[in-house]
Amino acid sequence: MTPSFVHIWRLFRWGRTLARHGALRGIERDPLAPPQVRRLSRILRIGARLPAQPAYADAFEALGPAAIKLGQALATRPDLVGEQAAAELSRLQDALPPAPFPLIRAAIEQGLGKPIEELFAAFEEEPVGAASIAQVHRAVTTDGRTVAVKVLRPGIEEEMARAIETYEWAAAHAELIGGEFARLRPRLVIATFRQWTARELDLRREAASASELAENMAAVPGFVVPAIDWSRTARRVLTMEWIDGIKMADRTAIAAAGHDGKALGALLVQAFLRQAIADGFFHADLHHGNLFALPDGRIAAIDFGIMGRIDRRARVWLAEILHGLITGNYKRVAEIHFEAGYVPPHHNIGEFTTALRAVGEPIRGLPAKDISIGQMLDGLFTITRDFDMQTQPHLLLLQKTMVMVEGVATGLDPDLNMWETSGPFVKEWIRSELGPEAWLADRIVGDLRTLAGLPDLVRRIEAQFPAPGGAPPPPPLPEVQVIRIGSGWRYAAVAALAAVAGAAAMLLVG
């Protein structure tokens, strides 16, 4: 286990880098931030020449690959970092110098167990893209197929493990402060980030995610997921079908190719809604760079490292919330929040309904180009603070992806109305999932599961209450107050080390 002083030193270096880019300015000005945190932020920027505007993305890029991925995760949490920081972090491009090809060649041959010449008839040494965790090369297989080969950067696993360990240490101590820090659950944020990273550092899992999404989207022929070449895929190497299309970011090329922007925008929204609401498994990184317009009018997606998953109960709640906002039924939306336990029961449902109306009414019926997503999110996150709502990472990831999809779709069709485009799909799904036929089917399945579990229940009852003459159950153990000797000294030592780090900061910048 890494000693606390190592974590403190890492955090000091990272904090100093963030401060030089003005990325801690928001914490200094936030009245909800604890005084000691604001004070530390001011110490870290002593002697630094601050930019006129905070450069959040530049700061995380300067910290390296692990910070870039954390920045992408924090871009989904405007409630935690603020709307301005989230918007800035969302432009992180993972633009890094590529690793030398001899190292990439060695990784491919070690991962796949064969010389590269036996696997590929041609392999381009210059990558088509170099990101924080991996880089992608174009190649041709021995059977003549053009493919994209994604390879993890050498040493990236160890670097990410070190950084995440320190993130967890910092999140645990931040949560101990209580108040707003406890409500935002930073430990859960880092736990979610660790899950994302684990998936991205095992390219077999990314390949499996792509395969699962392809199966789910088979009913949407306009949305393409590249086929996986499993014979050339391993933990550190992923090979998939090469996509020949126009990136959604290149709007000029899309228009020049004669694509129907209105049709592409509607297709993207419908495909995302099917993933999120109907299947509960969605591509959570649908930005311009990961989406392509194909010559035949279809849309293709790449990069399946970040995927979201929502269980059926949460999807029903989500669909009802969307339907309520679309139709203006704010009372039902409020009831769902209370039923789901998102809002503590001591709050007044009528007051919560009014708060939702204040956010929803100004945007109902407006075209998407006239809706300020920033203002809407700011209103929603104000509600979460006012009504003590704990953050729900899976819903925040979904919300972030929905905003991302809306941005891409409105770039294709400026007059697209997200609510009107979503409405028919959401209404049909609610009817099919909550109608009388669905209720009867759910009741039958539930009753059959209960009947199937009866034998096991009887066996467990017999084990707990044996027949007369059998061995008696052991007596209940008394509750004992366990004293952890040394825990107070350990926290005192951490506090002392923090004080030393602060003093070092003063000396280094003095």
Buried (B, 14 or more C-beta within 10 A) or exposed (E): EEEBBBBBBBBBEBBBBBBBBBBBBBBBEBEEBBEEBBEBBEBBBEEBEBBEEBBBBBBBBBBBBBBBBBBBBBBBBBBBBBBBBBBBBBEBEBEBEBBEBEBBBEBBBEBBEEEBEEBBEEBEEEBEBBBBBBBBBBBBBEEEBEBBBBBBBBEBBEBBEBBBBBBBBBBEBBBEBEEEBBBBBBBBBBBBBBEBBEBBBBBBBBBBBBBBBBEBBEEBEBBBBBBBBBEBBBEBBBBBBBBEBBBBBBBEEBEEBEBBBBBBBBBBBBBBBBBBBBBBBBBBBBBBBBBBBBEEBBBBBBBBBBBBBBEEEBBBBBBBBBBBBBBBBBBBBBBBBBEBEBBEEEBEBEEBBEBBBEBBEBBEEEBBEEBEBBEBBBBBBBBBEEBEBBBBBBBBBBBBBBBBBBBBBBBBBEEBBBBEBBBEBBBEBBEEBBEEEBEEEEEEEEEEEEEEEEEEEEEEEEEEEEEEEEEEEEEEEEEEEEEEEEEEEEEEBBEEBBEBBBEEBEEEBE
